[in-house]
Amino acid sequence: MNNNNSFWLVNSNRTEVKRFLKNNKIEDRFFEYMFVDTGEIIGLLGNNPPLMKTRVSLKIDEAREIYKRLLSQGWKKTKPVWL
């Protein structure tokens, strides 16, 4: 985990990143939610921030399953690429 409580993954060919970030805006007493942001890497990772393509808010259990599935498909943990 980094300083803004987000978790980052990059795909194996380094063309896409995903950020998993706790969604504190939903006031659901029963479930916690996470934003899952997807970005397209333009050029080399680190030269320019990826272009954000999508953002979805999911229950935290669903986001964890996606995170685990991506890791099993070859995605790797990476440093934050958006502030």
mmCIF file of the N, C-alpha and C atoms, coordinates in Angstrom:
data_MODEL
# 
_entry.id   MODEL 
# 
loop_
_atom_site.group_PDB 
_atom_site.id 
_atom_site.type_symbol 
_atom_site.label_atom_id 
_atom_site.label_alt_id 
_atom_site.label_comp_id 
_atom_site.label_asym_id 
_atom_site.label_entity_id 
_atom_site.label_seq_id 
_atom_site.pdbx_PDB_ins_code 
_atom_site.Cartn_x 
_atom_site.Cartn_y 
_atom_site.Cartn_z 
_atom_site.occupancy 
_atom_site.B_iso_or_equiv 
_atom_site.pdbx_formal_charge 
_atom_site.auth_seq_id 
_atom_site.auth_comp_id 
_atom_site.auth_asym_id 
_atom_site.auth_atom_id 
_atom_site.pdbx_PDB_model_num 
ATOM 1   N N  . MET A 1 1  ? 0.865   -1.173  0.000   1.00 0.00 ? 1  MET A N  1 
ATOM 2   C CA . MET A 1 1  ? 0.000   0.000   0.000   1.00 0.00 ? 1  MET A CA 1 
ATOM 3   C C  . MET A 1 1  ? 0.904   1.226   0.000   1.00 0.00 ? 1  MET A C  1 
ATOM 4   N N  . ASN A 1 2  ? 0.475   2.255   -0.673  1.00 0.00 ? 2  ASN A N  1 
ATOM 5   C CA . ASN A 1 2  ? 1.287   3.460   -0.684  1.00 0.00 ? 2  ASN A CA 1 
ATOM 6   C C  . ASN A 1 2  ? 0.626   4.543   0.153   1.00 0.00 ? 2  ASN A C  1 
ATOM 7   N N  . ASN A 1 3  ? 1.123   5.742   0.004   1.00 0.00 ? 3  ASN A N  1 
ATOM 8   C CA . ASN A 1 3  ? 0.689   6.809   0.905   1.00 0.00 ? 3  ASN A CA 1 
ATOM 9   C C  . ASN A 1 3  ? -0.757  7.267   0.708   1.00 0.00 ? 3  ASN A C  1 
ATOM 10  N N  . ASN A 1 4  ? -1.402  6.955   -0.412  1.00 0.00 ? 4  ASN A N  1 
ATOM 11  C CA . ASN A 1 4  ? -2.804  7.380   -0.542  1.00 0.00 ? 4  ASN A CA 1 
ATOM 12  C C  . ASN A 1 4  ? -3.758  6.185   -0.524  1.00 0.00 ? 4  ASN A C  1 
ATOM 13  N N  . ASN A 1 5  ? -3.301  5.079   0.070   1.00 0.00 ? 5  ASN A N  1 
ATOM 14  C CA . ASN A 1 5  ? -4.128  3.890   0.251   1.00 0.00 ? 5  ASN A CA 1 
ATOM 15  C C  . ASN A 1 5  ? -4.651  3.330   -1.070  1.00 0.00 ? 5  ASN A C  1 
ATOM 16  N N  . SER A 1 6  ? -3.818  3.348   -2.090  1.00 0.00 ? 6  SER A N  1 
ATOM 17  C CA . SER A 1 6  ? -4.208  2.761   -3.358  1.00 0.00 ? 6  SER A CA 1 
ATOM 18  C C  . SER A 1 6  ? -3.267  1.611   -3.687  1.00 0.00 ? 6  SER A C  1 
ATOM 19  N N  . PHE A 1 7  ? -3.749  0.716   -4.530  1.00 0.00 ? 7  PHE A N  1 
ATOM 20  C CA . PHE A 1 7  ? -3.000  -0.447  -4.970  1.00 0.00 ? 7  PHE A CA 1 
ATOM 21  C C  . PHE A 1 7  ? -2.958  -0.402  -6.487  1.00 0.00 ? 7  PHE A C  1 
ATOM 22  N N  . TRP A 1 8  ? -1.784  -0.642  -7.061  1.00 0.00 ? 8  TRP A N  1 
ATOM 23  C CA . TRP A 1 8  ? -1.574  -0.465  -8.495  1.00 0.00 ? 8  TRP A CA 1 
ATOM 24  C C  . TRP A 1 8  ? -1.107  -1.752  -9.143  1.00 0.00 ? 8  TRP A C  1 
ATOM 25  N N  . LEU A 1 9  ? -1.610  -2.001  -10.358 1.00 0.00 ? 9  LEU A N  1 
ATOM 26  C CA . LEU A 1 9  ? -1.166  -3.135  -11.165 1.00 0.00 ? 9  LEU A CA 1 
ATOM 27  C C  . LEU A 1 9  ? -0.890  -2.650  -12.585 1.00 0.00 ? 9  LEU A C  1 
ATOM 28  N N  . VAL A 1 10 ? 0.063   -3.301  -13.242 1.00 0.00 ? 10 VAL A N  1 
ATOM 29  C CA . VAL A 1 10 ? 0.355   -3.035  -14.652 1.00 0.00 ? 10 VAL A CA 1 
ATOM 30  C C  . VAL A 1 10 ? 0.323   -4.375  -15.382 1.00 0.00 ? 10 VAL A C  1 
ATOM 31  N N  . ASN A 1 11 ? -0.207  -4.372  -16.625 1.00 0.00 ? 11 ASN A N  1 
ATOM 32  C CA . ASN A 1 11 ? -0.274  -5.636  -17.355 1.00 0.00 ? 11 ASN A CA 1 
ATOM 33  C C  . ASN A 1 11 ? 1.105   -6.013  -17.883 1.00 0.00 ? 11 ASN A C  1 
ATOM 34  N N  . SER A 1 12 ? 1.248   -7.250  -18.355 1.00 0.00 ? 12 SER A N  1 
ATOM 35  C CA . SER A 1 12 ? 2.562   -7.789  -18.706 1.00 0.00 ? 12 SER A CA 1 
ATOM 36  C C  . SER A 1 12 ? 3.211   -7.072  -19.887 1.00 0.00 ? 12 SER A C  1 
ATOM 37  N N  . ASN A 1 13 ? 2.435   -6.540  -20.817 1.00 0.00 ? 13 ASN A N  1 
ATOM 38  C CA . ASN A 1 13 ? 3.054   -5.821  -21.940 1.00 0.00 ? 13 ASN A CA 1 
ATOM 39  C C  . ASN A 1 13 ? 3.111   -4.315  -21.693 1.00 0.00 ? 13 ASN A C  1 
ATOM 40  N N  . ARG A 1 14 ? 2.790   -3.891  -20.467 1.00 0.00 ? 14 ARG A N  1 
ATOM 41  C CA . ARG A 1 14 ? 2.942   -2.515  -19.997 1.00 0.00 ? 14 ARG A CA 1 
ATOM 42  C C  . ARG A 1 14 ? 2.184   -1.503  -20.856 1.00 0.00 ? 14 ARG A C  1 
ATOM 43  N N  . THR A 1 15 ? 0.954   -1.860  -21.213 1.00 0.00 ? 15 THR A N  1 
ATOM 44  C CA . THR A 1 15 ? 0.105   -0.955  -21.986 1.00 0.00 ? 15 THR A CA 1 
ATOM 45  C C  . THR A 1 15 ? -1.077  -0.448  -21.178 1.00 0.00 ? 15 THR A C  1 
ATOM 46  N N  . GLU A 1 16 ? -1.286  -1.028  -19.984 1.00 0.00 ? 16 GLU A N  1 
ATOM 47  C CA . GLU A 1 16 ? -2.464  -0.674  -19.190 1.00 0.00 ? 16 GLU A CA 1 
ATOM 48  C C  . GLU A 1 16 ? -2.131  -0.767  -17.709 1.00 0.00 ? 16 GLU A C  1 
ATOM 49  N N  . VAL A 1 17 ? -2.698  0.154   -16.920 1.00 0.00 ? 17 VAL A N  1 
ATOM 50  C CA . VAL A 1 17 ? -2.567  0.111   -15.466 1.00 0.00 ? 17 VAL A CA 1 
ATOM 51  C C  . VAL A 1 17 ? -3.962  0.122   -14.846 1.00 0.00 ? 17 VAL A C  1 
ATOM 52  N N  . LYS A 1 18 ? -4.033  -0.412  -13.639 1.00 0.00 ? 18 LYS A N  1 
ATOM 53  C CA . LYS A 1 18 ? -5.270  -0.349  -12.858 1.00 0.00 ? 18 LYS A CA 1 
ATOM 54  C C  . LYS A 1 18 ? -4.913  0.155   -11.471 1.00 0.00 ? 18 LYS A C  1 
ATOM 55  N N  . ARG A 1 19 ? -5.765  1.044   -10.966 1.00 0.00 ? 19 ARG A N  1 
ATOM 56  C CA . ARG A 1 19 ? -5.621  1.553   -9.601  1.00 0.00 ? 19 ARG A CA 1 
ATOM 57  C C  . ARG A 1 19 ? -6.848  1.116   -8.816  1.00 0.00 ? 19 ARG A C  1 
ATOM 58  N N  . PHE A 1 20 ? -6.611  0.563   -7.643  1.00 0.00 ? 20 PHE A N  1 
ATOM 59  C CA . PHE A 1 20 ? -7.668  0.165   -6.718  1.00 0.00 ? 20 PHE A CA 1 
ATOM 60  C C  . PHE A 1 20 ? -7.582  1.133   -5.548  1.00 0.00 ? 20 PHE A C  1 
ATOM 61  N N  . LEU A 1 21 ? -8.636  1.918   -5.354  1.00 0.00 ? 21 LEU A N  1 
ATOM 62  C CA . LEU A 1 21 ? -8.635  3.010   -4.381  1.00 0.00 ? 21 LEU A CA 1 
ATOM 63  C C  . LEU A 1 21 ? -9.935  2.965   -3.586  1.00 0.00 ? 21 LEU A C  1 
ATOM 64  N N  . LYS A 1 22 ? -9.822  3.022   -2.267  1.00 0.00 ? 22 LYS A N  1 
ATOM 65  C CA . LYS A 1 22 ? -11.027 2.979   -1.436  1.00 0.00 ? 22 LYS A CA 1 
ATOM 66  C C  . LYS A 1 22 ? -11.941 4.160   -1.754  1.00 0.00 ? 22 LYS A C  1 
ATOM 67  N N  . ASN A 1 23 ? -13.215 3.871   -1.936  1.00 0.00 ? 23 ASN A N  1 
ATOM 68  C CA . ASN A 1 23 ? -14.231 4.890   -2.224  1.00 0.00 ? 23 ASN A CA 1 
ATOM 69  C C  . ASN A 1 23 ? -14.881 5.296   -0.905  1.00 0.00 ? 23 ASN A C  1 
ATOM 70  N N  . ASN A 1 24 ? -14.482 6.443   -0.405  1.00 0.00 ? 24 ASN A N  1 
ATOM 71  C CA . ASN A 1 24 ? -15.023 6.936   0.869   1.00 0.00 ? 24 ASN A CA 1 
ATOM 72  C C  . ASN A 1 24 ? -16.270 7.784   0.676   1.00 0.00 ? 24 ASN A C  1 
ATOM 73  N N  . LYS A 1 25 ? -16.711 7.944   -0.564  1.00 0.00 ? 25 LYS A N  1 
ATOM 74  C CA . LYS A 1 25 ? -17.852 8.815   -0.846  1.00 0.00 ? 25 LYS A CA 1 
ATOM 75  C C  . LYS A 1 25 ? -19.197 8.117   -0.659  1.00 0.00 ? 25 LYS A C  1 
ATOM 76  N N  . ILE A 1 26 ? -19.198 6.803   -0.692  1.00 0.00 ? 26 ILE A N  1 
ATOM 77  C CA . ILE A 1 26 ? -20.453 6.066   -0.519  1.00 0.00 ? 26 ILE A CA 1 
ATOM 78  C C  . ILE A 1 26 ? -20.666 5.809   0.967   1.00 0.00 ? 26 ILE A C  1 
ATOM 79  N N  . GLU A 1 27 ? -21.827 6.165   1.456   1.00 0.00 ? 27 GLU A N  1 
ATOM 80  C CA . GLU A 1 27 ? -22.128 5.963   2.872   1.00 0.00 ? 27 GLU A CA 1 
ATOM 81  C C  . GLU A 1 27 ? -23.089 4.792   3.038   1.00 0.00 ? 27 GLU A C  1 
ATOM 82  N N  . ASP A 1 28 ? -22.577 3.609   2.754   1.00 0.00 ? 28 ASP A N  1 
ATOM 83  C CA . ASP A 1 28 ? -23.338 2.371   2.891   1.00 0.00 ? 28 ASP A CA 1 
ATOM 84  C C  . ASP A 1 28 ? -22.917 1.739   4.217   1.00 0.00 ? 28 ASP A C  1 
ATOM 85  N N  . ARG A 1 29 ? -23.852 1.509   5.074   1.00 0.00 ? 29 ARG A N  1 
ATOM 86  C CA . ARG A 1 29 ? -23.524 0.973   6.403   1.00 0.00 ? 29 ARG A CA 1 
ATOM 87  C C  . ARG A 1 29 ? -23.128 -0.497  6.353   1.00 0.00 ? 29 ARG A C  1 
ATOM 88  N N  . PHE A 1 30 ? -23.401 -1.183  5.238   1.00 0.00 ? 30 PHE A N  1 
ATOM 89  C CA . PHE A 1 30 ? -23.193 -2.626  5.187   1.00 0.00 ? 30 PHE A CA 1 
ATOM 90  C C  . PHE A 1 30 ? -21.996 -3.043  4.335   1.00 0.00 ? 30 PHE A C  1 
ATOM 91  N N  . PHE A 1 31 ? -21.608 -2.225  3.367   1.00 0.00 ? 31 PHE A N  1 
ATOM 92  C CA . PHE A 1 31 ? -20.534 -2.618  2.459   1.00 0.00 ? 31 PHE A CA 1 
ATOM 93  C C  . PHE A 1 31 ? -19.532 -1.489  2.297   1.00 0.00 ? 31 PHE A C  1 
ATOM 94  N N  . GLU A 1 32 ? -18.274 -1.869  2.052   1.00 0.00 ? 32 GLU A N  1 
ATOM 95  C CA . GLU A 1 32 ? -17.243 -0.916  1.666   1.00 0.00 ? 32 GLU A CA 1 
ATOM 96  C C  . GLU A 1 32 ? -17.065 -1.029  0.162   1.00 0.00 ? 32 GLU A C  1 
ATOM 97  N N  . TYR A 1 33 ? -16.667 0.067   -0.466  1.00 0.00 ? 33 TYR A N  1 
ATOM 98  C CA . TYR A 1 33 ? -16.522 0.096   -1.914  1.00 0.00 ? 33 TYR A CA 1 
ATOM 99  C C  . TYR A 1 33 ? -15.130 0.576   -2.305  1.00 0.00 ? 33 TYR A C  1 
ATOM 100 N N  . MET A 1 34 ? -14.699 0.180   -3.488  1.00 0.00 ? 34 MET A N  1 
ATOM 101 C CA . MET A 1 34 ? -13.434 0.634   -4.055  1.00 0.00 ? 34 MET A CA 1 
ATOM 102 C C  . MET A 1 34 ? -13.675 1.139   -5.465  1.00 0.00 ? 34 MET A C  1 
ATOM 103 N N  . PHE A 1 35 ? -12.930 2.177   -5.833  1.00 0.00 ? 35 PHE A N  1 
ATOM 104 C CA . PHE A 1 35 ? -12.865 2.585   -7.222  1.00 0.00 ? 35 PHE A CA 1 
ATOM 105 C C  . PHE A 1 35 ? -11.833 1.692   -7.902  1.00 0.00 ? 35 PHE A C  1 
ATOM 106 N N  . VAL A 1 36 ? -12.130 1.266   -9.107  1.00 0.00 ? 36 VAL A N  1 
ATOM 107 C CA . VAL A 1 36 ? -11.145 0.585   -9.942  1.00 0.00 ? 36 VAL A CA 1 
ATOM 108 C C  . VAL A 1 36 ? -11.004 1.444   -11.192 1.00 0.00 ? 36 VAL A C  1 
ATOM 109 N N  . ASP A 1 37 ? -9.848  2.091   -11.298 1.00 0.00 ? 37 ASP A N  1 
ATOM 110 C CA . ASP A 1 37 ? -9.545  2.970   -12.425 1.00 0.00 ? 37 ASP A CA 1 
ATOM 111 C C  . ASP A 1 37 ? -8.671  2.211   -13.411 1.00 0.00 ? 37 ASP A C  1 
ATOM 112 N N  . THR A 1 38 ? -8.935  2.381   -14.691 1.00 0.00 ? 38 THR A N  1 
ATOM 113 C CA . THR A 1 38 ? -8.132  1.767   -15.730 1.00 0.00 ? 38 THR A CA 1 
ATOM 114 C C  . THR A 1 38 ? -7.534  2.870   -16.589 1.00 0.00 ? 38 THR A C  1 
ATOM 115 N N  . GLY A 1 39 ? -6.240  2.769   -16.845 1.00 0.00 ? 39 GLY A N  1 
ATOM 116 C CA . GLY A 1 39 ? -5.558  3.762   -17.656 1.00 0.00 ? 39 GLY A CA 1 
ATOM 117 C C  . GLY A 1 39 ? -4.750  3.114   -18.765 1.00 0.00 ? 39 GLY A C  1 
ATOM 118 N N  . GLU A 1 40 ? -4.649  3.816   -19.880 1.00 0.00 ? 40 GLU A N  1 
ATOM 119 C CA . GLU A 1 40 ? -3.862  3.357   -21.021 1.00 0.00 ? 40 GLU A CA 1 
ATOM 120 C C  . GLU A 1 40 ? -2.508  4.053   -20.985 1.00 0.00 ? 40 GLU A C  1 
ATOM 121 N N  . ILE A 1 41 ? -1.441  3.267   -21.073 1.00 0.00 ? 41 ILE A N  1 
ATOM 122 C CA . ILE A 1 41 ? -0.093  3.831   -21.047 1.00 0.00 ? 41 ILE A CA 1 
ATOM 123 C C  . ILE A 1 41 ? 0.261   4.301   -22.449 1.00 0.00 ? 41 ILE A C  1 
ATOM 124 N N  . ILE A 1 42 ? 0.628   5.561   -22.534 1.00 0.00 ? 42 ILE A N  1 
ATOM 125 C CA . ILE A 1 42 ? 1.040   6.166   -23.798 1.00 0.00 ? 42 ILE A CA 1 
ATOM 126 C C  . ILE A 1 42 ? 2.553   6.358   -23.719 1.00 0.00 ? 42 ILE A C  1 
ATOM 127 N N  . GLY A 1 43 ? 3.306   5.760   -24.622 1.00 0.00 ? 43 GLY A N  1 
ATOM 128 C CA . GLY A 1 43 ? 4.771   5.846   -24.563 1.00 0.00 ? 43 GLY A CA 1 
ATOM 129 C C  . GLY A 1 43 ? 5.301   4.932   -23.475 1.00 0.00 ? 43 GLY A C  1 
ATOM 130 N N  . LEU A 1 44 ? 6.373   5.351   -22.815 1.00 0.00 ? 44 LEU A N  1 
ATOM 131 C CA . LEU A 1 44 ? 6.987   4.556   -21.760 1.00 0.00 ? 44 LEU A CA 1 
ATOM 132 C C  . LEU A 1 44 ? 6.370   4.884   -20.411 1.00 0.00 ? 44 LEU A C  1 
ATOM 133 N N  . LEU A 1 45 ? 6.107   3.849   -19.617 1.00 0.00 ? 45 LEU A N  1 
ATOM 134 C CA . LEU A 1 45 ? 5.568   4.057   -18.275 1.00 0.00 ? 45 LEU A CA 1 
ATOM 135 C C  . LEU A 1 45 ? 6.546   4.908   -17.479 1.00 0.00 ? 45 LEU A C  1 
ATOM 136 N N  . GLY A 1 46 ? 6.060   5.969   -16.888 1.00 0.00 ? 46 GLY A N  1 
ATOM 137 C CA . GLY A 1 46 ? 6.887   6.862   -16.093 1.00 0.00 ? 46 GLY A CA 1 
ATOM 138 C C  . GLY A 1 46 ? 7.197   8.165   -16.803 1.00 0.00 ? 46 GLY A C  1 
ATOM 139 N N  . ASN A 1 47 ? 7.189   8.164   -18.151 1.00 0.00 ? 47 ASN A N  1 
ATOM 140 C CA . ASN A 1 47 ? 7.442   9.409   -18.885 1.00 0.00 ? 47 ASN A CA 1 
ATOM 141 C C  . ASN A 1 47 ? 6.242   10.342  -18.801 1.00 0.00 ? 47 ASN A C  1 
ATOM 142 N N  . ASN A 1 48 ? 5.060   9.814   -19.008 1.00 0.00 ? 48 ASN A N  1 
ATOM 143 C CA . ASN A 1 48 ? 3.820   10.582  -18.917 1.00 0.00 ? 48 ASN A CA 1 
ATOM 144 C C  . ASN A 1 48 ? 2.803   9.763   -18.145 1.00 0.00 ? 48 ASN A C  1 
ATOM 145 N N  . PRO A 1 49 ? 1.903   10.412  -17.405 1.00 0.00 ? 49 PRO A N  1 
ATOM 146 C CA . PRO A 1 49 ? 0.877   9.635   -16.711 1.00 0.00 ? 49 PRO A CA 1 
ATOM 147 C C  . PRO A 1 49 ? -0.038  8.945   -17.723 1.00 0.00 ? 49 PRO A C  1 
ATOM 148 N N  . PRO A 1 50 ? -0.508  7.749   -17.398 1.00 0.00 ? 50 PRO A N  1 
ATOM 149 C CA . PRO A 1 50 ? -1.440  7.055   -18.289 1.00 0.00 ? 50 PRO A CA 1 
ATOM 150 C C  . PRO A 1 50 ? -2.724  7.858   -18.474 1.00 0.00 ? 50 PRO A C  1 
ATOM 151 N N  . LEU A 1 51 ? -3.359  7.641   -19.585 1.00 0.00 ? 51 LEU A N  1 
ATOM 152 C CA . LEU A 1 51 ? -4.636  8.273   -19.891 1.00 0.00 ? 51 LEU A CA 1 
ATOM 153 C C  . LEU A 1 51 ? -5.740  7.454   -19.228 1.00 0.00 ? 51 LEU A C  1 
ATOM 154 N N  . MET A 1 52 ? -6.461  8.084   -18.261 1.00 0.00 ? 52 MET A N  1 
ATOM 155 C CA . MET A 1 52 ? -7.522  7.340   -17.582 1.00 0.00 ? 52 MET A CA 1 
ATOM 156 C C  . MET A 1 52 ? -8.661  7.083   -18.562 1.00 0.00 ? 52 MET A C  1 
ATOM 157 N N  . LYS A 1 53 ? -9.064  5.813   -18.638 1.00 0.00 ? 53 LYS A N  1 
ATOM 158 C CA . LYS A 1 53 ? -10.123 5.414   -19.560 1.00 0.00 ? 53 LYS A CA 1 
ATOM 159 C C  . LYS A 1 53 ? -11.447 5.149   -18.847 1.00 0.00 ? 53 LYS A C  1 
ATOM 160 N N  . THR A 1 54 ? -11.387 4.463   -17.726 1.00 0.00 ? 54 THR A N  1 
ATOM 161 C CA . THR A 1 54 ? -12.631 4.109   -17.033 1.00 0.00 ? 54 THR A CA 1 
ATOM 162 C C  . THR A 1 54 ? -12.445 4.177   -15.522 1.00 0.00 ? 54 THR A C  1 
ATOM 163 N N  . ARG A 1 55 ? -13.576 4.358   -14.828 1.00 0.00 ? 55 ARG A N  1 
ATOM 164 C CA . ARG A 1 55 ? -13.624 4.279   -13.367 1.00 0.00 ? 55 ARG A CA 1 
ATOM 165 C C  . ARG A 1 55 ? -14.941 3.609   -13.006 1.00 0.00 ? 55 ARG A C  1 
ATOM 166 N N  . VAL A 1 56 ? -14.832 2.559   -12.193 1.00 0.00 ? 56 VAL A N  1 
ATOM 167 C CA . VAL A 1 56 ? -16.035 1.906   -11.682 1.00 0.00 ? 56 VAL A CA 1 
ATOM 168 C C  . VAL A 1 56 ? -15.906 1.821   -10.167 1.00 0.00 ? 56 VAL A C  1 
ATOM 169 N N  . SER A 1 57 ? -17.043 1.796   -9.489  1.00 0.00 ? 57 SER A N  1 
ATOM 170 C CA . SER A 1 57 ? -17.071 1.605   -8.048  1.00 0.00 ? 57 SER A CA 1 
ATOM 171 C C  . SER A 1 57 ? -17.683 0.239   -7.780  1.00 0.00 ? 57 SER A C  1 
ATOM 172 N N  . LEU A 1 58 ? -16.934 -0.590  -7.072  1.00 0.00 ? 58 LEU A N  1 
ATOM 173 C CA . LEU A 1 58 ? -17.359 -1.962  -6.798  1.00 0.00 ? 58 LEU A CA 1 
ATOM 174 C C  . LEU A 1 58 ? -17.317 -2.226  -5.300  1.00 0.00 ? 58 LEU A C  1 
ATOM 175 N N  . LYS A 1 59 ? -18.110 -3.198  -4.867  1.00 0.00 ? 59 LYS A N  1 
ATOM 176 C CA . LYS A 1 59 ? -17.988 -3.652  -3.484  1.00 0.00 ? 59 LYS A CA 1 
ATOM 177 C C  . LYS A 1 59 ? -16.566 -4.157  -3.303  1.00 0.00 ? 59 LYS A C  1 
ATOM 178 N N  . ILE A 1 60 ? -16.033 -3.966  -2.115  1.00 0.00 ? 60 ILE A N  1 
ATOM 179 C CA . ILE A 1 60 ? -14.626 -4.263  -1.866  1.00 0.00 ? 60 ILE A CA 1 
ATOM 180 C C  . ILE A 1 60 ? -14.304 -5.736  -2.140  1.00 0.00 ? 60 ILE A C  1 
ATOM 181 N N  . ASP A 1 61 ? -15.233 -6.639  -1.870  1.00 0.00 ? 61 ASP A N  1 
ATOM 182 C CA . ASP A 1 61 ? -14.987 -8.063  -2.147  1.00 0.00 ? 61 ASP A CA 1 
ATOM 183 C C  . ASP A 1 61 ? -14.833 -8.318  -3.641  1.00 0.00 ? 61 ASP A C  1 
ATOM 184 N N  . GLU A 1 62 ? -15.646 -7.652  -4.459  1.00 0.00 ? 62 GLU A N  1 
ATOM 185 C CA . GLU A 1 62 ? -15.537 -7.797  -5.914  1.00 0.00 ? 62 GLU A CA 1 
ATOM 186 C C  . GLU A 1 62 ? -14.201 -7.247  -6.406  1.00 0.00 ? 62 GLU A C  1 
ATOM 187 N N  . ALA A 1 63 ? -13.801 -6.102  -5.871  1.00 0.00 ? 63 ALA A N  1 
ATOM 188 C CA . ALA A 1 63 ? -12.525 -5.497  -6.270  1.00 0.00 ? 63 ALA A CA 1 
ATOM 189 C C  . ALA A 1 63 ? -11.363 -6.411  -5.898  1.00 0.00 ? 63 ALA A C  1 
ATOM 190 N N  . ARG A 1 64 ? -11.423 -7.038  -4.729  1.00 0.00 ? 64 ARG A N  1 
ATOM 191 C CA . ARG A 1 64 ? -10.358 -7.969  -4.316  1.00 0.00 ? 64 ARG A CA 1 
ATOM 192 C C  . ARG A 1 64 ? -10.275 -9.156  -5.263  1.00 0.00 ? 64 ARG A C  1 
ATOM 193 N N  . GLU A 1 65 ? -11.415 -9.672  -5.678  1.00 0.00 ? 65 GLU A N  1 
ATOM 194 C CA . GLU A 1 65 ? -11.427 -10.806 -6.614  1.00 0.00 ? 65 GLU A CA 1 
ATOM 195 C C  . GLU A 1 65 ? -10.799 -10.417 -7.943  1.00 0.00 ? 65 GLU A C  1 
ATOM 196 N N  . ILE A 1 66 ? -11.130 -9.237  -8.445  1.00 0.00 ? 66 ILE A N  1 
ATOM 197 C CA . ILE A 1 66 ? -10.541 -8.762  -9.700  1.00 0.00 ? 66 ILE A CA 1 
ATOM 198 C C  . ILE A 1 66 ? -9.031  -8.609  -9.538  1.00 0.00 ? 66 ILE A C  1 
ATOM 199 N N  . TYR A 1 67 ? -8.596  -8.038  -8.435  1.00 0.00 ? 67 TYR A N  1 
ATOM 200 C CA . TYR A 1 67 ? -7.174  -7.848  -8.160  1.00 0.00 ? 67 TYR A CA 1 
ATOM 201 C C  . TYR A 1 67 ? -6.446  -9.192  -8.172  1.00 0.00 ? 67 TYR A C  1 
ATOM 202 N N  . LYS A 1 68 ? -6.980  -10.164 -7.460  1.00 0.00 ? 68 LYS A N  1 
ATOM 203 C CA . LYS A 1 68 ? -6.356  -11.502 -7.401  1.00 0.00 ? 68 LYS A CA 1 
ATOM 204 C C  . LYS A 1 68 ? -6.333  -12.154 -8.781  1.00 0.00 ? 68 LYS A C  1 
ATOM 205 N N  . ARG A 1 69 ? -7.431  -12.025 -9.533  1.00 0.00 ? 69 ARG A N  1 
ATOM 206 C CA . ARG A 1 69 ? -7.502  -12.626 -10.859 1.00 0.00 ? 69 ARG A CA 1 
ATOM 207 C C  . ARG A 1 69 ? -6.466  -11.996 -11.798 1.00 0.00 ? 69 ARG A C  1 
ATOM 208 N N  . LEU A 1 70 ? -6.323  -10.682 -11.739 1.00 0.00 ? 70 LEU A N  1 
ATOM 209 C CA . LEU A 1 70 ? -5.333  -10.010 -12.581 1.00 0.00 ? 70 LEU A CA 1 
ATOM 210 C C  . LEU A 1 70 ? -3.916  -10.466 -12.237 1.00 0.00 ? 70 LEU A C  1 
ATOM 211 N N  . LEU A 1 71 ? -3.607  -10.591 -10.950 1.00 0.00 ? 71 LEU A N  1 
ATOM 212 C CA . LEU A 1 71 ? -2.287  -11.088 -10.552 1.00 0.00 ? 71 LEU A CA 1 
ATOM 213 C C  . LEU A 1 71 ? -2.051  -12.489 -11.117 1.00 0.00 ? 71 LEU A C  1 
ATOM 214 N N  . SER A 1 72 ? -3.071  -13.339 -11.080 1.00 0.00 ? 72 SER A N  1 
ATOM 215 C CA . SER A 1 72 ? -2.919  -14.705 -11.600 1.00 0.00 ? 72 SER A CA 1 
ATOM 216 C C  . SER A 1 72 ? -2.772  -14.724 -13.121 1.00 0.00 ? 72 SER A C  1 
ATOM 217 N N  . GLN A 1 73 ? -3.188  -13.633 -13.785 1.00 0.00 ? 73 GLN A N  1 
ATOM 218 C CA . GLN A 1 73 ? -3.083  -13.536 -15.240 1.00 0.00 ? 73 GLN A CA 1 
ATOM 219 C C  . GLN A 1 73 ? -1.786  -12.842 -15.677 1.00 0.00 ? 73 GLN A C  1 
ATOM 220 N N  . GLY A 1 74 ? -0.896  -12.563 -14.744 1.00 0.00 ? 74 GLY A N  1 
ATOM 221 C CA . GLY A 1 74 ? 0.401   -12.000 -15.099 1.00 0.00 ? 74 GLY A CA 1 
ATOM 222 C C  . GLY A 1 74 ? 0.568   -10.512 -14.853 1.00 0.00 ? 74 GLY A C  1 
ATOM 223 N N  . TRP A 1 75 ? -0.468  -9.847  -14.334 1.00 0.00 ? 75 TRP A N  1 
ATOM 224 C CA . TRP A 1 75 ? -0.312  -8.430  -13.984 1.00 0.00 ? 75 TRP A CA 1 
ATOM 225 C C  . TRP A 1 75 ? 0.654   -8.346  -12.802 1.00 0.00 ? 75 TRP A C  1 
ATOM 226 N N  . LYS A 1 76 ? 1.389   -7.242  -12.708 1.00 0.00 ? 76 LYS A N  1 
ATOM 227 C CA . LYS A 1 76 ? 2.367   -7.040  -11.642 1.00 0.00 ? 76 LYS A CA 1 
ATOM 228 C C  . LYS A 1 76 ? 2.036   -5.789  -10.846 1.00 0.00 ? 76 LYS A C  1 
ATOM 229 N N  . LYS A 1 77 ? 2.431   -5.818  -9.571  1.00 0.00 ? 77 LYS A N  1 
ATOM 230 C CA . LYS A 1 77 ? 2.294   -4.620  -8.738  1.00 0.00 ? 77 LYS A CA 1 
ATOM 231 C C  . LYS A 1 77 ? 3.257   -3.564  -9.267  1.00 0.00 ? 77 LYS A C  1 
ATOM 232 N N  . THR A 1 78 ? 2.849   -2.311  -9.204  1.00 0.00 ? 78 THR A N  1 
ATOM 233 C CA . THR A 1 78 ? 3.690   -1.225  -9.679  1.00 0.00 ? 78 THR A CA 1 
ATOM 234 C C  . THR A 1 78 ? 3.510   -0.008  -8.785  1.00 0.00 ? 78 THR A C  1 
ATOM 235 N N  . LYS A 1 79 ? 4.374   0.957   -8.984  1.00 0.00 ? 79 LYS A N  1 
ATOM 236 C CA . LYS A 1 79 ? 4.283   2.210   -8.197  1.00 0.00 ? 79 LYS A CA 1 
ATOM 237 C C  . LYS A 1 79 ? 3.141   3.071   -8.724  1.00 0.00 ? 79 LYS A C  1 
ATOM 238 N N  . PRO A 1 80 ? 2.666   4.005   -7.919  1.00 0.00 ? 80 PRO A N  1 
ATOM 239 C CA . PRO A 1 80 ? 1.586   4.900   -8.371  1.00 0.00 ? 80 PRO A CA 1 
ATOM 240 C C  . PRO A 1 80 ? 2.006   5.702   -9.601  1.00 0.00 ? 80 PRO A C  1 
ATOM 241 N N  . VAL A 1 81 ? 1.072   5.879   -10.514 1.00 0.00 ? 81 VAL A N  1 
ATOM 242 C CA . VAL A 1 81 ? 1.352   6.634   -11.732 1.00 0.00 ? 81 VAL A CA 1 
ATOM 243 C C  . VAL A 1 81 ? 0.436   7.838   -11.898 1.00 0.00 ? 81 VAL A C  1 
ATOM 244 N N  . TRP A 1 82 ? -0.538  7.984   -11.028 1.00 0.00 ? 82 TRP A N  1 
ATOM 245 C CA . TRP A 1 82 ? -1.371  9.202   -10.954 1.00 0.00 ? 82 TRP A CA 1 
ATOM 246 C C  . TRP A 1 82 ? -1.233  9.724   -9.545  1.00 0.00 ? 82 TRP A C  1 
ATOM 247 N N  . LEU A 1 83 ? -1.369  11.002  -9.377  1.00 0.00 ? 83 LEU A N  1 
ATOM 248 C CA . LEU A 1 83 ? -1.339  11.571  -8.019  1.00 0.00 ? 83 LEU A CA 1 
ATOM 249 C C  . LEU A 1 83 ? -2.703  11.520  -7.398  1.00 0.00 ? 83 LEU A C  1 
# 
